[in-house]
Amino acid sequence: FKNHQLPLARIKKARQPIMKSDEDVRMISAEAPVLFAKACEMFILELTLRSWMHAEENKRRTLQRNDVAAAITKTEIFDFLLDIVPRDDSKQDEAGGTTGPAGTTTPSAPPAPP
């Protein structure tokens, strides 16, 4: 845990909103930012590797936004990101729908009236 890929100062700065959001939290131990940094590194590594696998499946060497979106869609542990990361809905299947989580197909619907 001594080598940090993410700057600890940035992690420490991110804890301030957490402390302000819960009045029961008065202090955060010195070890907590180190653990948060390591957890962030592991999260980024896992998401990047799964995104890279999607890019390789499509015979590309450049990671694209849709690779990250596909990794999130295909991996249950990233379900909390489904509403945050937009999917590339431009690719539709033959049935006229888009492929959603777990390979389900959602039919295309006309846009809602204003």
Contacts in CASP RR format, 6 or more apart in sequence:
PFRMAT RR
TARGET T0000
AUTHOR 0000-0000-0000
METHOD contacts of the structure
MODEL  1
FKNHQLPLARIKKARQPIMKSDEDVRMISAEAPVLFAKACEMFILELTLR
SWMHAEENKRRTLQRNDVAAAITKTEIFDFLLDIVPRDDSKQDEAGGTTG
PAGTTTPSAPPAPP
1 34 0 8 1.000
1 35 0 8 1.000
1 38 0 8 1.000
4 34 0 8 1.000
4 37 0 8 1.000
4 38 0 8 1.000
4 41 0 8 1.000
5 37 0 8 1.000
5 41 0 8 1.000
6 37 0 8 1.000
6 40 0 8 1.000
6 41 0 8 1.000
8 33 0 8 1.000
8 34 0 8 1.000
8 37 0 8 1.000
11 33 0 8 1.000
11 36 0 8 1.000
11 37 0 8 1.000
11 40 0 8 1.000
12 33 0 8 1.000
14 36 0 8 1.000
15 28 0 8 1.000
15 32 0 8 1.000
15 33 0 8 1.000
15 36 0 8 1.000
18 25 0 8 1.000
18 28 0 8 1.000
19 25 0 8 1.000
19 26 0 8 1.000
19 28 0 8 1.000
47 68 0 8 1.000
47 71 0 8 1.000
47 72 0 8 1.000
47 78 0 8 1.000
48 63 0 8 1.000
50 71 0 8 1.000
50 74 0 8 1.000
50 75 0 8 1.000
51 63 0 8 1.000
51 67 0 8 1.000
51 68 0 8 1.000
51 70 0 8 1.000
51 71 0 8 1.000
52 63 0 8 1.000
52 67 0 8 1.000
53 71 0 8 1.000
54 66 0 8 1.000
54 67 0 8 1.000
54 70 0 8 1.000
54 71 0 8 1.000
54 74 0 8 1.000
55 61 0 8 1.000
55 62 0 8 1.000
55 63 0 8 1.000
55 64 0 8 1.000
55 67 0 8 1.000
58 67 0 8 1.000
60 67 0 8 1.000
65 88 0 8 1.000
66 87 0 8 1.000
66 88 0 8 1.000
68 85 0 8 1.000
69 85 0 8 1.000
69 86 0 8 1.000
69 87 0 8 1.000
69 88 0 8 1.000
71 78 0 8 1.000
72 78 0 8 1.000
72 79 0 8 1.000
72 81 0 8 1.000
72 82 0 8 1.000
72 85 0 8 1.000
73 82 0 8 1.000
73 87 0 8 1.000
73 100 0 8 1.000
73 101 0 8 1.000
74 102 0 8 1.000
79 101 0 8 1.000
82 101 0 8 1.000
87 98 0 8 1.000
87 100 0 8 1.000
89 98 0 8 1.000
91 98 0 8 1.000
91 99 0 8 1.000
92 98 0 8 1.000
92 108 0 8 1.000
93 99 0 8 1.000
93 105 0 8 1.000
95 105 0 8 1.000
95 107 0 8 1.000
96 107 0 8 1.000
96 108 0 8 1.000
97 105 0 8 1.000
97 106 0 8 1.000
97 107 0 8 1.000
97 108 0 8 1.000
98 105 0 8 1.000
98 106 0 8 1.000
98 108 0 8 1.000
99 105 0 8 1.000
99 106 0 8 1.000
100 106 0 8 1.000
END
